[in-house]
Amino acid sequence: MGKQSELIEASKKHLMNNYGPPIRAMVRGELARIWDADGKEYIDFFAGFGGGGITGHCHPRVTAALQKQAALLLSHGNFFTNPNQIELAQRVTSHAFGGKVFYCHSGAEANEAALKLTRLYAGEGRYKILSFHNCFHGRTMGGLSLTPENKQKGFEPMLPGNVKVPYGDLNAVRSAIDSETAGIFVEPIQGEGGVNIPTPEFMQGLRAICDEHDLVLTCDEVWTGPGRTGRWFGYQHFGMTPDVLTLAKAVGGGAPVAMCIGGPRVQDTLGPGTHGCTMGGNPLCTAAALEAIKIMEEDHLVERTAAKGEQLMNALRTANVPAIQAVRGKGFMIGIEIDRPAKDVMNAAMEAGLLICLAGTNIIRLAPPLVTPDADLDKGLEILLNVLRA
Ligand code: PLP
């Protein structure tokens, strides 16, 4: 029995089974490469569901920032602030629409904050939130309420007043709004739902409807931001601006950092005592996130991702592999529709040394870290095409 199989067996005894049994035990990473407990190396186009998204695994600058901060101060509670959380908020909001930040650790938590902000802004009697078919907004009761019914089974009743309409259908949005509606949650590109890209007209239409009815428009950019789509934020592809932006995964540089950013209209809605998160914005995790954002700025990773993502998608489209039915995406958020179960391809790719992600039964999702070296992009593509040709 290898070290890895021992760890997997032990995990079954000690970890809840909500993710199913682990398929590998991971022990080490370096940018876009990761190693399992038996020493097998993988190119990582999965990046922990996008969580290692900007700087990949153990970027030397992020590691150094964490080591330095670990010797200074780890946490302090939120009656206090620290320089890292202030500079991080200033830098991230400067690439969006200004505004103010609430810190937490996960995408679901950032969306909970946005939900509470929306209800508070809307005032008494306005509580309904619109979201979209095939969306995903997290696993807490609030996020789950916004997410499609197939993930809610056994956890009902959900929050009252959640209405789901088809993604892209502005008429359905208009018909679903009434005097009790408080806001709309939308992913600027749906991730879990299959890498679905909306039209600018749809996204701009949502903005117009929210303005007309004084609704709070939240863009859930837990997958799409920052940088993944070749723009700082996904909404920037569509010529509109939301009121609230939620970020997690990539923004932490590998550490658990999430942000709910309120734009000027709603930034002061969550007043003292309305919300909180004990470890949110702690100096340790924000040190990693801050360094990742600085690397993004200095190394022009947003522009690189736009260019390299286009190259990768073109290579997939022109590879002449019959299994590939369609390729869509922006930057390093790429969906490949295939003619066979995506799970089989994911498993075969893993055996061949490449980690990839799924979005539904027949869609592969690629999410390389933004720092992935050219050689690893080429190698990952070669492995994937070989698996799809087999
Ligand atoms: N929102 C979106 C768009 C997501 O893709 C996810 C997770 O995949 C979440 C929210 C939940 O994030 P977390 O798992 O960090 O709670």
Residues whose N, C-alpha, C, O or C-beta is under 5 A from the ligand:
A	BS01	PLP	S106 G107 A108 E109 F136 H137 G138 E187 G191 D220 V222 W223 A248
